[in-house]
Amino acid sequence: MLSTSVRVTSRLLSQLKVSRGLGSVPATFYADSKNEPLGFPSNSELLPRSSNGVRVFEINGVLALRRLYNVLLKECTVSKRVSQGRIVHAHVAKSLFRCEVVMSNTLLNMYAKCGSLEDARKVFDEMPQRDFVTWTTLISGYSQHGRPSDALILFIQMLRDGFIPNEFTLSSVVKAAAAEPRGCCGQQLHGFCLKCGFDLNVHVGSSLLDMYTRYGFMDDAQLVFDELESRNDVSWNVLIAGHARRCGTEKALELFQRMLREGFRPSHFSYSSIFGACSSTGFLEQGKWVHAYMIKSGEKLVAFAGNTLIDMYAKSGSIHDARKIFDRLAKRDVVSWNSLLTAYAQHGFGREAVCLFEEMRKTGITPNEISFLSVLTACSHSGLLDEGWHYFELMKKDGIVPKAWHYVTIVDLLGRSGDLDRALRFIRDMPVEPTAAIWKALLNACRMHKNVDLGAYAAEHVFELDPDDPGPHVILYNIYASGGRWNDAARVRKKMKESGVKKEPACSWVEIENAIHMFVANDECHPQREEISRKWEEIYAKIKDLGYVPDTSHVVVHVDQQEREVNLQYHSEKIALAFALLNTPPGSTINIKKNIRVCGDCHSAIKLASKVVEREIIVRDTNRFHHFRDGSCSCGDYW
């Protein structure tokens, strides 16, 4: 037996090409994409010495060989080296341990953790005996690698075979149920957990929390959370992330503060969820508070949380703060670069986006389809026609097949530059079928350049592909109305009414002292309405002295000229600006958000107002950010 074990070990080490002493690891153990060897132990760690210094095998070499297999498989599992794991498996299959449940479970775990699920299933099927660890390992592998249906089917088979699941089995099964798009068995599984007595277990409870938040059942999630016997970081993070995904920013912030009071330390996952929530709702001040807490806690700014922080500052209008975060990241990944590229695109900083894209390529980061989409959007928003076309061609050279949104940016780029005929030819020559978004880009360009006939042509295609979207109907109505074609405009409005399509009411809002103040056109409900009205009249008089002339083409109601001018002065963004001037310190930046595109007249008025009040005014609409300062806008009147 001793000589047999020695020969097996020698053949194993020879095939793995490990040196005799096992103290050094040759080149075959270097990963394909890494320069670090596997950290295999030395002989002294694997094979103990006797009193005279000679290495011995314990109990005829069996324990030493078992330990060697376990160490090698563990290293392959940790470093995700499935090819080396297969070599070890080949030796195990010829050894004394080939039918052992524990060794087979170790092999199964290695394949499952490495994502080689077909190999894992083969090991599972060939096992003459299985225990509950066997079933749990494969169920967890399916659950963690995007095969939830297989995990649920295997769980049912496990129960039929008479095995009793533990908390780790149930945690993985519930996770699989959360990933199932139909969400048909989640509540049944919750009932099963109750029967088994695991519903209050922190591992199972955290999975149930995640399941209910993904289903959108936030009240059920809260009930599960409140009933847990004990909570850990995961349970807190899951509930916070659930509210963040559902735009429940206030609730997510409340839970974050409660978590701190109860002595739990936030993880990068916690911070990422909060920053993401603040980003989607524009809660800049709350986001800044969390960022400050993160700095005070000594947390290192890594890409996972840093990328969402870049996005938060960018979407809140603080593009320079977003750049500072990018520069301070400990390590940048492609998402970090894309986050800042997207920010520059949203703010219309085309030249900066082009420079950043070139810097990204020089550092060795390979741009992906999101990188190209961002730089193309930035070129479109800044009127950089030649640069945009260059990057579109470069993307194809790099082997990235353009998708619908890449084509949208090119149509937008050509349309904004006024080359509508070329934009139409581009659509007709595309290798893919034009989507509604592509025709919408052309429709928007027709609105900008007042091309009524081509606008009507583009609108008809949009109506056919996306009949429920009210936006194109409103744009076509505005094109007809601004051109004085009121009969055609009335026909569009009649069609909207017959189809049940309703225009989204325009509104604007500002955040002041952690409170959101929302306004609609001709708003008469706000308690400061009289002061707001007087303030805007004061600003209106001053900007008229600087040459402001109301652009009544943006009033799409068929009324006389005087009534049109009055109507223009009570658009929601102007009311929001007057309110912000009344309630913020002199010289501070004003941030206004609007749910639809800012109209041309408001753009002209706010541009001059920024000079009158000597403030920077940032307006975020559905398309982009406008930075108004000293009588000019960052978009260069190109939006």
N, C-alpha and C positions, 0 to 999 in steps of 0.2 A: 504493500500500500504506500509506503514512504517513497519508494522509487517512482511509482506511478504519479504521485502528487507532484514530486519534483519535476518530472518530465512535463506534466501539464503546465505547471507554472513557467517552466523554461520556454515551452512553445508559445505560451501566451505573451510573455515578455518579448520574445523574439519577433513575433508577428506585429506587436505594437511598436517594435524597434526602440525599446527603452534600453538604456545602457545597463551593464551588469550590476552596477551598484545602485541603480534606480535614483541616484542622487542628482543626475543630470538628465534632461529631456531633450532629445534631438529634434531636428527640424520638422519631422513628420507630425509632431504634436503641436505645431503652431497652427492657429486658425487660418482659414483662407483669407480673411480680411483683417486679422489682428496680428500684432507682433508679440503677443504675450503667450508663453507656454502654459500648458496645463500645470497646475500646482500639485503634481503627484508627490506623495511622501517618499522619503528615503527608505533604504532597507531597515535602518534602525527603528523606524516608526512602524513599518509593516511587519517585520520579522524580528521578534525579540531575541536577545542574546542570552546564552547560558553563562554560568559563572566564569568559564574560561574564555569567554569572548567569541565563541562560535555561534553563528545563527542557527536556530533550531526550528523545526516545525512541531507545533503542538498537536498532540493526539494524532499521530501519523500524518501530519500536514493538513488535516481537514480544516481546523480553525484558521490557520494562516491563509489557506487558499480561499476560504469563505470571506475572510476579511479583505483579502486582495480584490476579489470580485466586487465586494460592496464599495470599497474605496474607489475603484475605477468607474463603476457605474454612477456613484455619487458625483464624481468629477465631471463625467459626461453629461449628467443631468444639469448640474449648476452652470456649466459653460455652454450648454445647448449643442454639444458635438455628437449628433446622432450617428454619424458615420463610424466614429470610434466606438460608440455604444454598440453598434451592430457586430463589431469585431469581438467585443467582450461577450455579447450574446452567443455568438457562434461557439465560443469556448465553453460557456455555461451549458449549452445544449449537449456537449459531449462529456460533461462532468457528472459527478455524483449528485449535483444539486438540480439537475434538469427537471425533476418532478416535484421539487420542494415548493410549497405554496409561498413561503417567505421570499425566496430568491426570484420566483416568477413575479411576485408583486413588485419587487425592486425593479425588474426589467420593465414591467408594465408602467410603473411610475416614471421611469426614464423616458420611454417613448411618449407617454401622455404629456409630460412636462415640456418635451421638445416639440410638441405639436405633430408628431408622426403618428396620427391616430389609426391609420391602417395597420401599421406594425403593432400598435398597442392592442388593437382588436384581434389580431392574429394570435398574439401571446395569450390573450383572454380565452379565445376559443379553443386553444390547444391545451389549456390547463386541465389536468385530470381532476383536480380538486380546487375549490374556491372558498374564500372566506369573505366576510363583509368588507374587509379592506380592499379585496380584489374588485368588488362591485363599486365601492365608493371611489376608487382611483380612476376607473374608466369613466364613470359618470362625471366626475370632476373634470377629466380631460375633455369630454364632449362639451360640457358647460362652458369651460374657459376658452375653447377654441371655436366658437361660433357654430356649434351643432346642437342646439337646444332640443330639437325633436328627438335625436338619437339618445340624448341623456334621459329624456322623459320615458321613452320606450324601454330603455334598459332598466330604469327604476321599477317599472311595472313588472318586468321579468324577474327582478331581484325579489320583489314581494311574493310573486308566485312560487319562487323557489324556496320560500320559507325563511329568508334572511331578514333580520330586524335592522333597520337603518339607525344610525346614530346622528348626532347633531351636524357632523361634517357632511354626511350623505344628504341630509335634508337641506342644508345650506346650499349645496351645489344644485340640487333639484329645483329649489325655489328660484335660484339665480337663472336656471334654464327657463323656467316658466316666465320670468320677467322679460326674457329676450324673445319669447314667442310672440309674433305680431298679432295673433288672434286673441291672446290673453284669456284662453278658455278654461284653464285648469288652475289658475292661481289661487282662487278662493277655496277650491277643493283641497289643494295642498295645505293651505292654512288650517283647514279643518282637520286634516290628517296630523299636522304638527300638534294641534291641540289634544287630539286623542293620545298621541305618543308622549305628551307632557313636555315637549320641547319648545312650545310657543314663547316661553319667557326666557329661553336661552339667548345669550347675547349674539352668538353666531347665526343662529336661525332667525332671530328677531331682526338682525341687520339685513339679512337677505329678504325677509318679508317687507321690511321698510322700503328697500330698493324696488321691490316688485310693485308695491302699491304706488310709489311715486312715479314709476314709469307708466303705470296704467292711468295716472292722473287722479287717483283716489287719495287726495291729501288728508282728508279727515280720517280715513282708515289707517293711513300711515302714522298719523299723530297718535291714534289709539294704541297701535302696536308699540310705538316709542314710549308712551306713558306707562305701559304695562310691563316693560322690561325689568327684570330683577336687578340687573346692573347694565351700565352702558359703557361703551368704549369709544375710542376716537372714530372708529368706522361707523357706528350707529349715528353719532352726531353728524359726521360728514355726509352720510347718505341723506339724512333729512334736510340738511342745509342745501345740498346739491339739488334735491328734488324741488324745493321751493324756488331755487335759482333758475332751474330749467323752465319752471312754469311762470316766470316773471313775477314771482312773489318776493321781490327784493326786500321789502320791509320785514316780512316774516323771516327771511333768511338772515338778515342783520340782527333781528331780535334773538334768534336761536344762537347766532355766533356769540353775542354778548352773554347769553345765558351759559353757554359752554365755557366761556372764560371764567364766569363767576363760580362754576362748579369745579374749577381746577383742572380742566382739560387743556392741553396744549394744542393749538391749531397746527395742522400739517400743511404742506404745500397744496394738497388737495382742497383743504378748507379755504385757503386764500384764493386759489384759482376759482372756486365756485362763487365766492363773494365778489371778486373782481368781475367775473363774467356777468353776474346779476346786475351790478352797478353799471356795467358797460351797456347792457341791453336797455336799461331804463334811464340812463343819464344821471344817476345819483353820484355826482362827482365828489361832493363834500364827504359823504359817507365812505366812499371808496378811498378818499385821501386819509380818513381817520384809520381805516383798516391797514392801509399801506404804512402809516406812521407806527401803528402797533407792531407791524411786522418788522420794521427797522429796529424798534426798541427791544424786540425780543431776540435780536441778533441773528435772525434768519438770513441765510445766504440767498441771494436773488438768482434762482435757477430758472431755466427756460420754461418749465411747466407752469409756474405761477407768473413768471415775468412776461410771458407772451400774452396772457389775459390782461396783465396790468398795462402793457403797451396799448392793447385794444381799448381798455377802459379810458385811458387818458385821451387817446385819439378820438373816440366817439363822444367824449365830453368837450371836445374843442381844444384841448391842450396838446397840440401836436408837438410843441417843443419839449414838454414833459415826457411825451411818448419817446422822443429821440433820446432823452437822457436815460430813460429806463433801458432802452436798447443798448446804449453804450456801456451801461453798468452790469449787464448780464454776465454771469460767471462763464457761461458757455452758450453759444448761439447755435440753434439748429435751423433747419430750413423754415420751420414755422415762425421762428423769431424774425427772420428776414422778410417772410411773407406778411407778417403782422405789420411791420413798418412800411413795407411797400403798399399794402392796402390802405394804411393810414394816409400816406402821401397822395394816393389816388383819390381818396374821399375828400381831402382838403384841396385838391387841385394843384398840388405842388409837383408839376410834371417834370421839371428839370431835376429836382431833388430825387424823384423816383428813378429817373434814368441813371443818375450818378450812383445811387444805392444799388441798382440792379447790376451795374458794371462792377462795383466793389464786391458784390456777392459772388460774381463769377471769378474774380481774381483770387478770392480767398479759398476757392476750391469747392464751394457749395454749389451743387448742380440745381439750377432752377427747375421747378416742376410746372405743371399746368396752371397752378394757382399763381405762381410767380409771374408767368407771362400774362395771365389775365389781369393782374394788378398793374403791371407796367403799361399794358395796352390801355387800360381804363385811365391811368394817369395821363398818358399821351392824348387820349380823347378829350379829357376835361381841360387840358391846357392848349389844345389846338396844335399839337406837335405831330403833324401829318406824316412827314418823312420818317421821323423816329418810330412812330407807331407801325408804319408799314414795314420798316426794317425788322422790328422785333417779331412781327407776324411771320415773316419769311424765315427768320432765325429759328423760331419755334419749330417750324416744319423741318428745317435742316437738322435740328437736334433730335428728331425722331418723335416729337410730340404731335399727335394727331389733333388738330383743332376741334373743339367741341362747340356746341351751339352758342355758349356765352362768349367765346372768342370771336365768333362771327358777328355777334351783336356789337361788340366793341368796335370792330372795323366799320360796320355800317354806321354806327354812331360817330366815329372819327371822320368818315367821309361826309356824312350828313351835316355835322356841325361846321365843317369847313366850307359848306355851301355847294359841294360837288354832288348834288342830288342825283344827277343822271348816272354818274359813276357808281354811286351807292346802289342804285337800282340794278345796274349791270352786274355788280358784284353779287347781289342777291340771286339773280337769275343764273349766274355761272357757278354758284356754290355746289360742291359735290354732295351736300346733304339737303334734305327738304327744309325750307325755311320754317322756323317756328314762329309762334305769335310774338315772342320777344324781339325777334329780328325785324318783323314788320312794325312793331311799336317804335323801335329805334328810328326807322325811316319816317314814321308818322310824327314823332317828336321833332325831327329835323325839318319836316314840312311846316310844322307850327312855327318853329323858330324863323324860317325864311319865308313864311307866308305863301307857300306854294299850295294853293287850294286843291287843284285837280289831282296832283300826285298824292296829296294828303288823303283825299277821298279814296283813291285807289288802294293806298296802304291800309286805310281803316277797314275797307271791305274784307281784306285778307285777315285782319285781326278779328273782326266780328265772326268770321267763319271758324277760326281756330280756337278762339277764347271768347265765346259770346257772353259770359257772365261777368267779365271784367268791366266795371263802369268807366275806368280811366280813358280808354280809347274813344268811347262815346263822348266824353266831356271834352277831350282834345279836339275832336272833329267839330263839335258844337262851337268851341272857341275859335277854331280856324274860320268857320263860316261867319260867326258873329263879328270877328275882328275885320273881316273883309266886307261887312255890310250885307251879306247874303242871308237875310233874316228868314226867308222862306225855307231855305235849306237847313238853317239852324233849327227852325221849328219842327221840320221833318225828323231830325235826329232826336230831338226831345220827345217827340211823339213815339218814336220807335223805342226809346228807353222806357217810357211809361208802359207801353204795350208788353215789353219783354220783362218788366218788373225789375229793371236795372236802376239802382239808386246811386246818386253821386255821394261820395263820402264828404261830410261837412268839413270845411277847413277849420283848423284850430292851431293855436300856438301856445307854448307854455314856457315858463321860466322857473328856475329853482332858486329860492332865496331863503336863507337860514333854515335849510333842511325841509322846506315846504315847497310843494309844486303848485304853481298858480297857472291855471289854464284859461284861455280866452278864445272866443269865437268872434266872427265879424259882427259889428254893431252890438257888442256885448253890453247889456244893460243890467247885469246881475251882480257885478262885483261891488263890494261895499265902498271901494274907492273910485267908483265910476266918474264922479264929478271932477275929482283931482286929476284923474287920468285924462279926461277930455280936455281940461284946461292945459295940462302939460303938453299934449300933442298939438293943440292949437298954437302954443308958444313955439314949439319946434317947427311946425308947418310954416309959420310966418318967417322964421329965420332962414329956412332952406329955400323959400321962394325968393328971398333976397339974393341967394347964391345962384339962382337960375333954374330952380326946380319948376317944371311944368307938368301937371298931372297928365299921365298917359291914359286917356279914357278908352283906348282900344282894349284895355284889360277888363273893362266892365262889360259883361256879356248879357246885360239886360237891356232891352230896347226901350230906353228912356232918353230924355233930353240931355244936352251937354252939361248943364249946371247940376242936375241930379246925379249924373255920372261922376262928376268931380267930388261931390259930397260923399257918394258911395265909396269912392276909393280911399278916403281918409279914415275909414273905420274897419280896414282889414285887420285881421287878428294879430299879425306880426307888428303892426304899428301900435296897437293897443298894448301889446306885451312890452314893447320898447318903452313906451311912456310909463308904464307901471314900474319897470326895472329902474328907470331914471329916478323915479320918486323914492325907491326903496333900497338903493344900493349906494355905497360911499362914492363920492366924486373921484373920477380917475380909474375906478375899478372896471375890469372887463365885464361886458354883459353877454350872457349866453342865452340865445333864443332857439327853440326847436319848433319845427312846423311839420305837420303830418302829410302835406303835399308840397309840390314845387312852389318856391317863392315866386310871386308874380313880378313882372318886369317893372311895374310902377313902384312897388314896395322896395325893390332892389335899388332903384334910382333914389328914392326918398331916404332910405337908411344909409346909403353911401354918403349923401350930403350931411345927414344927421350926425354921422361919426365925426365929421369935421367941426360941426357946430358945438357938440357937447364935449369934444376932445377926449373921446373914449374909443377903445376897440370894441366893436360889436361883432359877435360871431353868431351867424344864423346857420342852423343845420336843417336842411329840408330832406326830402326823400332821395335826392340825387347826390348831394354833396354838401360840403361846408363852404360858407362865404365868410371871409375875414375882412370886415370893413374897418378901415383905419385912415384917418386924415383925408376923407373924401374919395377914396379909391377902394376897390375890392380885389381880393386875391385872385378871383376868377378872371380878371381883366375884361369884365363884361362878356365873357364867353362861357355860357353854361346851358 
